[in-house]
Amino acid sequence: MTQRKLDLLMDFYELTMANGYFKDQKVDQIAVFDVFFRSVPDEGGYAVFAGLEQVIDYLNHLSFDEKEITFLRNKNIFDEGFLKYLETFKFTCDVYAMKEGTPVFPHEPLLVIKGPIIECQLVETMILLTINHQSLIATKASRIVHAAKGRSILEFGARRAHGYDAAIFGARAAYIAGVAGSSNTYADYAFQIPALGTMAHSFIQLYDTEYEAFKAYALAYPDNTVLLVDTYNTLKSGIPNAIKIAKEVLEPMGKRLTGIRLDSGDLTYLTIAARKMLNDAGLEDVKITVSNSLDEHLIRALIHQGAQIDSFGVGERLVTARSEAVFGGVFKLAAIETNQVIVPKIKISENNEKTTTPGFKQVYRFYDENGMAEADVITLHDEVIDTSKPYHLFDPIYTYKSKEIENYQVEALLKPIFIAGQLVYDTPSLNDIRSYHKKALNQQWDEVKRFDNPHTYYVDLSQKLWDLKQSLLKAYKS
């Protein structure tokens, strides 16, 4: 996609804080910030990390031009020295992040940024809005794909998305999570996500008869004829006319009817009846696609009821994540660096969920001997886990809940993305991200992926990090 200049897409307080740091001579103060979220949408068992590629693009092109500086100068609140600093701004931070498509869990850092405090502060909003949106849609899409049990999911939500960026990047996030394609042509143009679609009811209404409309479409697209059969009467008109087109128009050409689509009605009843009518006509290979305000719960119910459906078109409830429209990622200070020594910082709240975990951190995923994910452990950044020795896992809140594991492997999830402002990460293709998500999700137990009362995946702290957090809590309470 063409890079847009979005440098001032930030909360105004980021600028006022940055100006304050500058005036207080804290330009070179090194800080560490974590990006994490507190709860999984829809009370699910996991979320999906997405949006990293767009974060990289933003950070790689961050600068302030003369027009933007003039705009800020005219606010009459910013120090002239600070504005001069912005004129020559260069991003110099270290950034570590999980790979896009990773199944992720509450309170663990998805992205860590370490560098001059002003730089960290200025990029907060763009990092959050990018990760929050795409992670939300990827999480919803992953649930929907899981509900379909191998049947194709098509993303049909562009016209109901919250603006064109939401439609474009929502399609991208959904594709990462496993949808087969999108109705959004721009998503194909920008990201090579297969653009899919056939006709609307208006195409059929334009013609004097449904048969004439079907015939015109079949002649235009004989190699991929998918007919919308519910404009007038699905069982008495739509499917009989589709069968006639298959027999009278396509088969004499040596072609086959590809599929039918239903967008209304009792989808279980209609698809069962449609399947029988098609099979009786020797059209067993014709696929049945349905749409109409679907989500993971309706898809699961349709399959349970025995509906004969090969693919689902899912629109507004996917691209808007209608059931829970906020991911809730936050950006919190975790440490500063003084004389090259990391000084941990903590925010304490009466609400335990809002008490942060201090320090410059890493996240390790533990896998059992079969390659299944067993737990994540948040550690200090320089900790190394010796897999030749047993490891003691314990709940950071209810510490009596613990176990010792052996025969395990670990993976450091936070990968270097930028070092001293230089991109060191080889951004994978979208199809590689999609394949990675599928593999990583298959390494999660089914109990984590279920919709009702999912298993709570363990996110623990290392002993060293837990001790650090407790010492700070004790210090601030005394």
C-alpha positions in Angstrom: 0.0 0.0 0.0 1.0 3.6 -0.5 2.6 5.0 2.6 0.4 7.8 4.0 1.8 10.6 6.2 0.2 9.9 9.6 2.8 11.3 11.9 0.4 13.5 13.8 -2.1 10.7 14.3 -1.4 10.7 18.0 -3.1 11.8 21.2 -2.3 15.4 22.0 -1.0 14.6 25.4 1.9 12.7 23.8 3.1 16.0 22.4 2.6 17.9 25.6 4.4 15.2 27.6 7.2 15.1 25.0 7.6 18.9 25.1 7.7 18.7 28.9 10.5 16.0 28.8 12.4 18.2 26.4 12.2 21.3 28.6 13.3 19.2 31.6 16.3 18.0 29.6 15.1 14.3 29.5 15.7 13.9 25.7 18.2 11.1 26.3 16.3 9.4 29.1 15.8 5.7 28.1 12.5 4.1 28.9 10.9 0.7 28.3 7.2 0.4 27.5 5.1 -2.7 27.2 2.0 -3.3 24.9 -0.3 -5.8 26.4 -4.1 -6.5 26.9 -6.1 -7.4 29.9 -8.9 -9.7 28.7 -9.7 -11.8 25.7 -12.7 -10.6 23.6 -15.9 -12.5 23.9 -14.7 -14.3 27.0 -12.6 -16.5 24.8 -9.6 -18.6 25.6 -7.1 -16.9 23.3 -6.5 -13.8 21.1 -4.5 -13.4 17.9 -1.7 -10.8 17.5 -1.9 -8.9 14.3 -0.9 -5.5 12.8 2.9 -5.7 13.2 3.6 -5.1 9.5 1.7 -1.8 9.6 3.5 -0.8 12.9 6.8 -1.4 11.1 5.8 0.7 8.1 4.8 3.5 10.4 8.0 3.5 12.5 10.2 3.2 9.4 8.8 6.4 7.9 8.2 8.5 11.0 9.2 12.2 10.4 7.7 15.6 10.8 7.6 18.0 7.8 7.5 21.8 7.7 3.7 21.9 7.4 3.3 19.8 10.5 5.8 21.8 12.5 4.1 25.0 11.5 0.8 23.6 12.7 2.3 22.8 16.1 4.1 26.1 16.3 0.7 27.9 15.8 -0.6 26.2 18.9 1.6 28.6 20.9 2.4 26.1 23.7 5.4 24.2 22.4 9.0 25.2 23.1 10.9 26.3 20.0 13.7 24.0 20.9 11.3 21.1 20.9 10.0 22.0 17.5 13.5 22.1 16.2 14.0 18.6 17.7 11.0 17.4 15.7 12.3 18.9 12.5 15.3 16.5 12.6 13.4 13.7 14.3 14.8 10.2 13.8 13.5 7.0 15.3 16.3 5.3 17.2 14.5 2.8 19.6 14.8 -0.9 20.0 11.5 -2.8 19.3 10.7 -6.4 20.2 7.4 -8.0 19.2 5.7 -11.4 18.8 5.2 -12.7 15.3 1.9 -11.8 13.7 -0.6 -14.6 14.0 0.7 -15.8 17.4 -2.1 -16.9 19.8 -1.6 -14.6 22.7 -3.0 -14.2 26.3 -3.7 -11.4 28.8 -1.0 -9.5 30.5 1.9 -10.7 28.5 3.9 -8.2 26.4 3.0 -8.4 22.7 5.4 -5.6 21.9 8.2 -3.9 23.9 9.8 -0.6 22.9 13.0 0.6 24.5 14.6 4.0 23.7 14.5 7.7 24.3 11.4 8.6 26.3 10.2 11.2 23.8 10.3 8.7 20.9 8.5 6.0 22.9 5.8 8.4 23.9 5.1 9.9 20.5 4.4 6.5 18.9 2.0 5.2 21.5 -1.3 5.9 19.8 -0.3 4.6 16.4 1.1 1.4 17.8 -2.0 0.8 19.9 -4.6 1.6 17.3 -2.9 -0.6 14.8 -2.5 -3.6 17.1 -5.8 -3.2 18.8 -7.8 -3.1 15.6 -6.1 -5.9 13.7 -5.8 -8.2 16.7 -9.5 -7.7 17.5 -10.5 -8.7 14.0 -8.0 -11.5 13.7 -9.3 -12.9 17.0 -12.9 -12.8 15.9 -12.1 -14.3 12.5 -10.1 -17.1 14.1 -13.1 -18.0 16.3 -15.3 -18.0 13.2 -12.9 -20.2 11.2 -12.7 -22.6 14.1 -16.5 -22.8 14.3 -16.7 -23.7 10.6 -14.8 -27.0 11.1 -12.9 -26.9 7.8 -15.6 -25.2 5.7 -14.5 -22.0 3.9 -15.1 -18.6 5.5 -15.4 -15.6 3.2 -15.1 -12.1 4.6 -18.0 -10.0 3.3 -18.0 -7.0 5.6 -16.5 -4.1 3.7 -19.7 -2.1 3.4 -20.4 -2.4 7.1 -16.9 -1.7 8.4 -16.1 1.4 10.4 -14.5 3.3 7.6 -12.3 2.3 4.7 -9.1 1.6 6.7 -11.2 -0.7 8.9 -12.5 -2.5 5.8 -9.0 -2.9 4.3 -7.0 -3.8 7.4 -9.9 -5.8 8.8 -9.8 -8.0 5.6 -6.0 -8.4 6.2 -6.4 -9.5 9.8 -9.2 -11.9 8.9 -7.1 -13.5 6.2 -4.3 -14.0 8.7 -6.8 -15.9 10.9 -7.8 -18.2 8.0 -10.6 -16.8 6.0 -10.4 -18.0 2.3 -10.9 -14.6 0.7 -12.7 -11.3 0.9 -15.3 -9.3 -1.0 -13.0 -6.3 -0.7 -11.3 -5.8 -4.1 -8.8 -3.4 -2.6 -7.6 -6.0 -0.2 -6.7 -8.2 -3.2 -5.0 -5.2 -4.8 -3.0 -4.3 -1.7 -2.4 -7.6 -0.1 -3.2 -10.3 -2.7 -6.1 -11.6 -0.6 -8.4 -13.4 -3.1 -11.3 -11.2 -4.0 -14.5 -13.2 -4.2 -18.0 -12.4 -5.2 -20.7 -13.1 -7.8 -24.0 -11.1 -7.8 -26.5 -9.2 -5.7 -30.3 -9.5 -5.8 -30.4 -6.3 -8.1 -28.7 -8.3 -10.9 -31.6 -10.7 -10.9 -34.3 -8.1 -10.4 -33.0 -6.2 -13.5 -34.2 -9.0 -15.8 -37.8 -9.9 -16.6 -37.3 -13.4 -15.1 -35.0 -15.1 -12.7 -34.1 -17.6 -15.4 -33.0 -14.9 -17.8 -30.8 -13.4 -15.1 -29.2 -16.7 -14.3 -28.6 -17.4 -18.0 -26.9 -14.1 -18.6 -24.6 -14.6 -15.7 -23.8 -18.2 -16.7 -22.9 -17.0 -20.2 -20.7 -14.3 -18.8 -18.9 -16.6 -16.3 -19.3 -20.2 -17.5 -16.2 -21.4 -15.6 -17.4 -20.1 -12.2 -21.2 -19.8 -12.2 -22.5 -19.3 -8.7 -26.2 -18.3 -8.6 -28.0 -16.4 -5.8 -31.2 -18.4 -5.4 -33.3 -16.6 -2.8 -34.5 -13.4 -4.6 -38.1 -14.7 -5.1 -38.7 -18.3 -3.8 -35.7 -20.4 -3.0 -37.2 -23.9 -3.4 -39.9 -23.2 -6.0 -38.0 -20.9 -8.2 -34.4 -20.2 -7.4 -33.0 -23.8 -7.2 -35.2 -25.2 -10.1 -33.9 -22.3 -12.3 -30.4 -23.0 -11.2 -30.8 -26.6 -12.1 -32.2 -25.6 -15.5 -29.2 -23.4 -16.1 -26.9 -26.3 -15.3 -28.6 -28.6 -17.7 -29.7 -26.3 -20.5 -26.9 -23.8 -20.6 -23.7 -25.0 -18.9 -23.6 -28.7 -19.6 -24.1 -28.3 -23.4 -21.0 -26.1 -23.2 -19.1 -28.8 -21.3 -19.3 -26.8 -18.1 -20.6 -27.4 -14.6 -22.6 -25.2 -12.3 -20.2 -24.2 -9.6 -22.5 -23.2 -6.7 -25.5 -21.6 -5.3 -25.8 -19.0 -2.5 -28.6 -18.2 0.0 -28.7 -14.9 1.8 -32.0 -15.3 3.8 -34.5 -17.7 5.3 -34.2 -20.8 7.5 -30.7 -21.8 6.3 -30.8 -25.2 7.9 -34.1 -26.2 6.3 -33.3 -24.6 2.9 -29.8 -26.0 2.5 -31.0 -29.5 3.4 -33.7 -29.2 0.8 -31.4 -27.6 -1.7 -28.8 -30.3 -1.3 -31.4 -33.0 -2.0 -32.7 -31.2 -5.1 -29.2 -30.7 -6.5 -28.2 -34.3 -5.8 -31.4 -35.6 -7.4 -30.5 -33.6 -10.5 -27.0 -35.1 -10.6 -25.3 -32.0 -9.3 -23.7 -33.5 -6.2 -20.6 -31.4 -6.8 -22.4 -28.0 -6.7 -21.3 -26.1 -3.6 -23.8 -24.3 -1.2 -22.7 -21.0 0.3 -24.8 -19.0 2.8 -24.6 -15.5 4.2 -26.9 -13.3 6.4 -25.5 -11.8 9.6 -23.5 -14.9 10.6 -21.0 -15.3 13.4 -19.3 -18.2 15.2 -22.3 -19.1 17.3 -24.7 -19.2 14.4 -22.3 -21.1 12.3 -21.8 -23.7 15.1 -25.6 -24.0 15.5 -26.2 -24.5 11.7 -23.6 -27.2 11.6 -25.1 -28.9 14.7 -28.5 -28.8 13.1 -27.2 -30.6 10.0 -27.3 -27.8 7.6 -25.7 -28.7 4.2 -23.3 -25.8 3.8 -19.9 -25.8 2.1 -18.9 -22.2 2.8 -20.0 -19.2 4.8 -20.0 -15.5 3.9 -19.5 -13.5 7.1 -19.8 -9.8 7.0 -20.6 -7.2 9.7 -20.2 -9.4 12.7 -16.7 -10.3 11.6 -15.3 -7.0 10.3 -16.7 -5.0 13.2 -16.2 -7.7 15.8 -19.8 -6.7 16.7 -20.1 -8.8 19.9 -17.2 -7.0 21.5 -15.8 -4.1 19.6 -12.7 -3.3 21.7 -9.5 -5.3 22.1 -8.2 -3.2 25.0 -4.5 -3.2 24.4 -2.6 -0.7 26.6 0.9 1.0 26.5 2.5 1.1 29.9 5.9 2.2 31.3 7.8 -0.8 32.6 11.3 0.5 33.3 13.8 3.3 32.7 17.5 3.1 32.2 19.9 5.1 34.4 23.7 4.9 33.9 23.1 1.9 31.7 21.2 0.1 34.6 17.6 -0.9 34.1 15.4 0.5 36.9 12.0 -1.2 37.0 8.8 0.8 37.3 5.4 -0.3 38.4 1.9 1.1 38.4 -0.1 -0.1 41.4 -3.9 -0.2 41.5 -6.6 -1.4 43.9 -7.8 -3.5 40.9 -5.2 -6.2 40.6 -5.8 -6.4 36.8 -4.4 -2.9 36.5 -1.3 -3.4 38.5 1.5 -3.7 36.0 4.5 -6.1 35.9 7.7 -4.1 36.0 11.0 -4.5 34.2 12.4 -5.1 30.7 10.9 -8.4 29.8 10.8 -11.5 27.5 8.1 -14.1 27.1 8.8 -17.8 26.7 6.3 -20.3 25.4 6.7 -23.8 26.9 5.9 -26.8 24.7 5.5 -30.4 25.9 7.2 -33.4 24.2 4.4 -33.5 21.6 4.9 -29.8 20.7 1.7 -28.6 22.4 1.8 -25.3 24.2 1.7 -25.8 27.9 2.2 -22.3 29.4 3.8 -18.9 28.8 6.3 -17.5 31.3 7.2 -13.8 31.4 10.8 -13.3 32.4 13.3 -10.5 32.6 14.8 -9.8 29.3 18.2 -11.3 30.0 17.0 -14.5 31.6 17.8 -17.8 29.9 15.8 -21.0 30.5 17.9 -24.1 30.7 15.7 -26.8 29.1 17.9 -29.6 30.4 16.6 -29.0 33.9 13.1 -29.2 35.4 11.2 -25.9 35.5 8.9 -24.8 38.2 5.7 -23.1 37.0 3.5 -21.3 39.4 0.5 -18.9 39.2 1.6 -15.4 39.9 -1.5 -14.6 41.9 -2.4 -17.9 43.6 1.2 -19.1 44.0 0.1 -22.4 45.7 -1.0 -23.5 42.2 2.2 -24.8 40.8 3.8 -27.8 39.0 7.2 -28.9 37.9 7.7 -29.8 34.3 10.3 -31.8 32.4 10.9 -32.9 28.8 9.9 -29.5 27.4 11.1 -27.0 24.9 10.8 -23.2 24.9 10.5 -20.4 22.4 11.3 -16.8 23.0 8.3 -15.0 21.6 9.5 -11.4 21.5 11.7 -11.1 18.4 14.0 -8.1 17.6 12.2 -5.9 15.1 14.2 -2.6 15.3 17.6 -2.2 17.0 18.7 1.4 17.5 16.1 2.4 15.0 17.3 0.1 12.2 14.9 -2.6 11.0 16.4 -6.0 11.6 13.3 -8.1 11.1 12.6 -9.8 7.8 8.8 -9.2 7.5 7.1 -12.4 6.3 4.6 -12.5 3.5 0.9 -12.4 4.4 0.5 -16.1 3.3 3.5 -17.0 5.6 1.8 -15.2 8.5 -1.4 -17.0 7.8 0.4 -20.4 7.7 2.2 -19.6 10.9 -1.1 -18.7 12.6 -2.6 -22.0 11.6 0.4 -24.0 12.9 0.6 -22.0 16.2 -3.1 -22.4 16.8 -2.9 -26.1 16.2 -0.3 -26.2 19.1 -3.0 -25.0 21.5 -5.3 -27.5 23.2 -8.9 -27.7 22.1 -9.9 -26.7 25.6 -8.3 -23.3 25.1 -10.2 -22.8 21.8 -13.7 -23.7 22.9 -16.3 -20.9 23.1 -18.0 -21.9 26.4 -15.9 -21.8 29.6 -12.5 -22.1 27.8 -9.6 -23.4 29.7 -7.5 -20.5 31.2 -4.1 -20.7 29.6 -1.3 -20.3 32.1 0.7 -17.0 31.9 3.2 -17.2 34.7 6.1 -15.1 35.9 9.6 -16.4 36.4 10.7 -16.6 40.0 13.1 -13.7 39.4 10.5 -11.4 37.9 7.9 -12.4 40.6 10.4 -11.5 43.3 11.1 -8.2 41.7 7.4 -7.3 41.4 6.7 -8.3 45.0 9.7 -6.2 46.2 8.3 -3.1 44.5 4.8 -3.8 45.8 6.1 -4.0 49.3 8.3 -0.9 48.9 5.4 1.3 47.7 3.0 -0.1 50.4 5.4 0.6 53.2 
